[in-house]
Amino acid sequence: MTEAFYITAAELAKLSPDSLPRELDSGKHMIYSSPATLDFNSPGAKGFGVKRAGLAIPGSVMLLIAPGCCGRNTQLLNELGYSERFFYLMLDDTDIVTGRYVSKIPEACEELLSELDCTPSVIMLCVTCVDALLGTDMERVCRACFDRTGVKAAPAYMYALTREKRLPPMGLIRKSVYSLLERRKRISNECAVLGFFSALDDGCELYSLLQSAGIKKIHELGRCKTYEEYQAISRSNFSIVLNSEARAAAQDMQERLGIPFIELTRMFRLDKIANQYRLLGQAIGAALDDSAYRADTEQVIAGFKAKYGALTLAVGESLNADSFELALALTEYGFRVAEIYGTVGERNFVFVKRLAEVSPETKIYSNLSPTMMNYKPAPEVDAAIGADACYYHAGKPGVEFNGEAQPFGYRGVTALFGELDKALQGGRGK
Amino acid sequence: MKKLLKHISPLAPDDSGACSVLYEMGGITVICDAGGCAGNVCGFDEPRWFLKRSALFSAGLRDMDAILGRDELLVKKLALITEQVDARFTAIVGTPVPAVIATDMKALERMSEKKTGLPCLAFRTDGTRLYDYGEEMAYYRLFERFAQDKLPVKKGKLGVLGVTPLNTGKTVSTAFREALLAQGWDEVVCFGMDSGLDEVVRAGECEKLLVVAPSGIKTAELLTQRFGTPYEAGYPSGSGLNMPSDDAVKATCGLRGSRVLILHQQFFANALREKYETLAGCKVDVASFFMMHDEYRREDDIHLTEEYELTDLAENGGYDIIVADEFFKRALGKFSGKLFPRPHFAVSGKIL
């Protein structure tokens, strides 16, 4: 058996995103559904995959139109309380070849409505690889459903086949869930935060900074309890995009609703966080004073380091961060990152290059490589960050750092060190 | 409306069934999909994924692979993996993607064998059928290909077919082996659970076969034809086997004369029926969404194909008690009797 493949940051930095080793290029090998990273291969199963994300609109229901295998793991979502919002139109072997089921979707919508006590805000029509290959015109299907039932319908494209396309399923679903917003009068002191299906951590300084700039209402999908609150997102004077997968949604909102957007990136390096807030301030015409937040965060990091010393860490990718940017930040704070389990691409190659300068020996693994079946954890790791890293380093202190409350800015950094502190004191963090 | 599920979510599909049989066989299993199907198998239908290592992979197909039918790329990736992982055979499990583009699975099988030098089994599953269809196909192909002829029969050796997590809710064979050893067998092999390809090769040694789920019958018939091994369908009673104890059945007061409907895989349900009839004097019917062999089916037993058929049966069948996975509760409509929960992994994904 081949040992788990890895490459050091120094070796990788000499290459380019177009000339990655075969084991880091998921198109060139079979995919290992590592228990550590099941959510990669099963986008509907964990966290906010297409299915759960499609139900982010308050009052919505979903009709999954697919062979049984595509909806099987939806049972995991039933446990989260979604059982009464999911319906299934099962496809048989003739259906998936002929596409004859498409004409039955409006009837299925009508029948599912008869089961409900109240009219849903929208019926999300979730389709899979079958429709990706058959080229089903879902816009037309949605119109036909609306014509038959009087209830809006929107597509949720669970096209695993297109995961590496310019607009992957998680980008498309973000576009879909904002597509029902209707044009309203924009209000100058309101804005929207786009990017996640759940809300930012309550303690995130972004809220206070925006309030200090005169923003009275910050709309977030994850905080909408009613369809009316959801529609109120359209009143935003501008949007802040915190996840590039929401870019297409923001562009669509700009074109349809006239809401411009500003894009920020989730970072864990303090100088980059400060720089982003400076640029945000410039864009909205207000000076955002983040100095107190930065000073507090520096103190938290210094306190942690004084308590635990220069720990050796392993950083995964099943977490609310970019593995490479986070590893770089931790290295710059004076910790040693022995291993990273991550997916290298154009987007994060810049971090690899910088990491190679400050920590050339860091080993980079791909969770998707079949050789990871033979992975043996590095004994020198003191703590693991990320659900996958925790899996690999079972028994060591670790934080999954993949909760639903989204970390961002200085608050993200302090939350991480707070969780690490708890985990190192005893018991594994979440 | 047919094929519309309003109260339950989909049951375990055929590709999960095939993977379940192959899981401990020591081969390289490739699910011919974009990733989601493998995620469903590994993350939901295969509880052993977190307990026992298996070379189970996704082909990681992308849209252009499917549109252009890049079989060579798939075979190339399969060959690469045989250099990285030790295996005695390879298997390719179909999903909706190869079904839509009409992949020639037989050709894939031949191409793979030629490229890797290892035997290859390709399964025409498509995710639209239920798990037992995939299990039946996988058992049959494995034994047809690998079981060795002319082995002397070992007296006292029992081979058990159908022991998969999907049929039994078990991830290890201990409870089955203990129950059957207690019946007087000297050696018990549960094919595919805590046993690999070697036992398949030596299947001809078994004095007798026990088939604990309908998915094993076709293979049992094959082994009877080839080796003359007799088989029996049944489900043992024993600690940890999901079967209520005799005392528990007797203690379920007020059952005598009750009408009971048992909803499970056919052989488990039949064994349970016998208990309720003999120990509690109930009148019992069996119903299942899964495979039901006529030979083991009574006249009033019902094969279900639609969710609304279950609702109708529960509401209008005149039953006092329904024994079923609790997951079916939402589909029982206005049924006013008692529901006795009895988990079935292929239904709710709950292990015992």
HADDOCK unambig.tbl for C-alpha pairs under 7 A between the chains (distance, minus, plus):
assign (segid A and resid 1 and name CA) (segid B and resid 84 and name CA) 5.41 0.50 0.50
assign (segid A and resid 1 and name CA) (segid B and resid 85 and name CA) 4.99 0.50 0.50
assign (segid A and resid 1 and name CA) (segid B and resid 86 and name CA) 5.93 0.50 0.50
assign (segid A and resid 2 and name CA) (segid B and resid 84 and name CA) 4.85 0.50 0.50
assign (segid A and resid 2 and name CA) (segid B and resid 85 and name CA) 6.68 0.50 0.50
assign (segid A and resid 28 and name CA) (segid B and resid 77 and name CA) 6.73 0.50 0.50
assign (segid A and resid 29 and name CA) (segid B and resid 77 and name CA) 5.17 0.50 0.50
assign (segid A and resid 30 and name CA) (segid B and resid 57 and name CA) 6.15 0.50 0.50
assign (segid A and resid 30 and name CA) (segid B and resid 58 and name CA) 5.78 0.50 0.50
assign (segid A and resid 30 and name CA) (segid B and resid 59 and name CA) 4.92 0.50 0.50
assign (segid A and resid 30 and name CA) (segid B and resid 60 and name CA) 6.02 0.50 0.50
assign (segid A and resid 30 and name CA) (segid B and resid 77 and name CA) 6.04 0.50 0.50
assign (segid A and resid 31 and name CA) (segid B and resid 57 and name CA) 5.53 0.50 0.50
assign (segid A and resid 31 and name CA) (segid B and resid 58 and name CA) 4.91 0.50 0.50
assign (segid A and resid 31 and name CA) (segid B and resid 59 and name CA) 6.17 0.50 0.50
assign (segid A and resid 31 and name CA) (segid B and resid 60 and name CA) 5.71 0.50 0.50
assign (segid A and resid 32 and name CA) (segid B and resid 57 and name CA) 5.03 0.50 0.50
assign (segid A and resid 32 and name CA) (segid B and resid 58 and name CA) 6.48 0.50 0.50
assign (segid A and resid 33 and name CA) (segid B and resid 39 and name CA) 6.64 0.50 0.50
assign (segid A and resid 33 and name CA) (segid B and resid 42 and name CA) 6.95 0.50 0.50
assign (segid A and resid 33 and name CA) (segid B and resid 57 and name CA) 6.39 0.50 0.50
assign (segid A and resid 35 and name CA) (segid B and resid 50 and name CA) 6.49 0.50 0.50
assign (segid A and resid 38 and name CA) (segid B and resid 39 and name CA) 6.05 0.50 0.50
assign (segid A and resid 38 and name CA) (segid B and resid 43 and name CA) 6.28 0.50 0.50
assign (segid A and resid 41 and name CA) (segid B and resid 35 and name CA) 4.66 0.50 0.50
assign (segid A and resid 41 and name CA) (segid B and resid 36 and name CA) 5.23 0.50 0.50
assign (segid A and resid 41 and name CA) (segid B and resid 38 and name CA) 6.66 0.50 0.50
assign (segid A and resid 41 and name CA) (segid B and resid 39 and name CA) 4.74 0.50 0.50
assign (segid A and resid 42 and name CA) (segid B and resid 35 and name CA) 6.65 0.50 0.50
assign (segid A and resid 42 and name CA) (segid B and resid 36 and name CA) 4.65 0.50 0.50
assign (segid A and resid 42 and name CA) (segid B and resid 39 and name CA) 4.15 0.50 0.50
assign (segid A and resid 42 and name CA) (segid B and resid 40 and name CA) 6.16 0.50 0.50
assign (segid A and resid 43 and name CA) (segid B and resid 36 and name CA) 6.70 0.50 0.50
assign (segid A and resid 67 and name CA) (segid B and resid 127 and name CA) 5.79 0.50 0.50
assign (segid A and resid 67 and name CA) (segid B and resid 128 and name CA) 4.76 0.50 0.50
assign (segid A and resid 68 and name CA) (segid B and resid 10 and name CA) 5.21 0.50 0.50
assign (segid A and resid 68 and name CA) (segid B and resid 11 and name CA) 6.88 0.50 0.50
assign (segid A and resid 68 and name CA) (segid B and resid 13 and name CA) 6.14 0.50 0.50
assign (segid A and resid 68 and name CA) (segid B and resid 127 and name CA) 6.06 0.50 0.50
assign (segid A and resid 68 and name CA) (segid B and resid 128 and name CA) 5.47 0.50 0.50
assign (segid A and resid 69 and name CA) (segid B and resid 12 and name CA) 6.99 0.50 0.50
assign (segid A and resid 69 and name CA) (segid B and resid 13 and name CA) 5.25 0.50 0.50
assign (segid A and resid 69 and name CA) (segid B and resid 37 and name CA) 6.62 0.50 0.50
assign (segid A and resid 69 and name CA) (segid B and resid 127 and name CA) 4.86 0.50 0.50
assign (segid A and resid 69 and name CA) (segid B and resid 128 and name CA) 6.74 0.50 0.50
assign (segid A and resid 70 and name CA) (segid B and resid 37 and name CA) 6.65 0.50 0.50
assign (segid A and resid 71 and name CA) (segid B and resid 9 and name CA) 6.99 0.50 0.50
assign (segid A and resid 71 and name CA) (segid B and resid 10 and name CA) 5.97 0.50 0.50
assign (segid A and resid 72 and name CA) (segid B and resid 9 and name CA) 6.73 0.50 0.50
assign (segid A and resid 72 and name CA) (segid B and resid 10 and name CA) 5.12 0.50 0.50
assign (segid A and resid 72 and name CA) (segid B and resid 11 and name CA) 6.32 0.50 0.50
assign (segid A and resid 72 and name CA) (segid B and resid 12 and name CA) 6.43 0.50 0.50
assign (segid A and resid 72 and name CA) (segid B and resid 40 and name CA) 6.73 0.50 0.50
assign (segid A and resid 73 and name CA) (segid B and resid 40 and name CA) 5.80 0.50 0.50
assign (segid A and resid 73 and name CA) (segid B and resid 44 and name CA) 5.96 0.50 0.50
assign (segid A and resid 74 and name CA) (segid B and resid 9 and name CA) 6.98 0.50 0.50
assign (segid A and resid 75 and name CA) (segid B and resid 9 and name CA) 6.62 0.50 0.50
assign (segid A and resid 87 and name CA) (segid B and resid 5 and name CA) 5.77 0.50 0.50
assign (segid A and resid 87 and name CA) (segid B and resid 6 and name CA) 5.14 0.50 0.50
assign (segid A and resid 88 and name CA) (segid B and resid 4 and name CA) 5.65 0.50 0.50
assign (segid A and resid 88 and name CA) (segid B and resid 5 and name CA) 4.95 0.50 0.50
assign (segid A and resid 88 and name CA) (segid B and resid 6 and name CA) 6.78 0.50 0.50
assign (segid A and resid 89 and name CA) (segid B and resid 3 and name CA) 5.75 0.50 0.50
assign (segid A and resid 89 and name CA) (segid B and resid 4 and name CA) 4.62 0.50 0.50
assign (segid A and resid 89 and name CA) (segid B and resid 5 and name CA) 6.41 0.50 0.50
assign (segid A and resid 90 and name CA) (segid B and resid 3 and name CA) 5.18 0.50 0.50
assign (segid A and resid 90 and name CA) (segid B and resid 4 and name CA) 6.29 0.50 0.50
assign (segid A and resid 91 and name CA) (segid B and resid 128 and name CA) 6.40 0.50 0.50
assign (segid A and resid 92 and name CA) (segid B and resid 128 and name CA) 5.16 0.50 0.50
assign (segid A and resid 93 and name CA) (segid B and resid 128 and name CA) 6.10 0.50 0.50
assign (segid A and resid 96 and name CA) (segid B and resid 100 and name CA) 5.99 0.50 0.50
assign (segid A and resid 97 and name CA) (segid B and resid 100 and name CA) 5.31 0.50 0.50
assign (segid A and resid 108 and name CA) (segid B and resid 4 and name CA) 6.96 0.50 0.50
assign (segid A and resid 112 and name CA) (segid B and resid 6 and name CA) 6.78 0.50 0.50
assign (segid A and resid 129 and name CA) (segid B and resid 97 and name CA) 6.69 0.50 0.50
assign (segid A and resid 130 and name CA) (segid B and resid 96 and name CA) 6.60 0.50 0.50
assign (segid A and resid 130 and name CA) (segid B and resid 97 and name CA) 6.56 0.50 0.50
assign (segid A and resid 130 and name CA) (segid B and resid 100 and name CA) 6.80 0.50 0.50
assign (segid A and resid 160 and name CA) (segid B and resid 34 and name CA) 5.56 0.50 0.50
assign (segid A and resid 160 and name CA) (segid B and resid 35 and name CA) 6.45 0.50 0.50
assign (segid A and resid 160 and name CA) (segid B and resid 36 and name CA) 6.35 0.50 0.50
assign (segid A and resid 161 and name CA) (segid B and resid 34 and name CA) 5.14 0.50 0.50
assign (segid A and resid 161 and name CA) (segid B and resid 61 and name CA) 6.31 0.50 0.50
assign (segid A and resid 161 and name CA) (segid B and resid 62 and name CA) 4.49 0.50 0.50
assign (segid A and resid 161 and name CA) (segid B and resid 63 and name CA) 4.87 0.50 0.50
assign (segid A and resid 162 and name CA) (segid B and resid 62 and name CA) 6.17 0.50 0.50
assign (segid A and resid 162 and name CA) (segid B and resid 63 and name CA) 5.90 0.50 0.50
assign (segid A and resid 371 and name CA) (segid B and resid 84 and name CA) 6.68 0.50 0.50
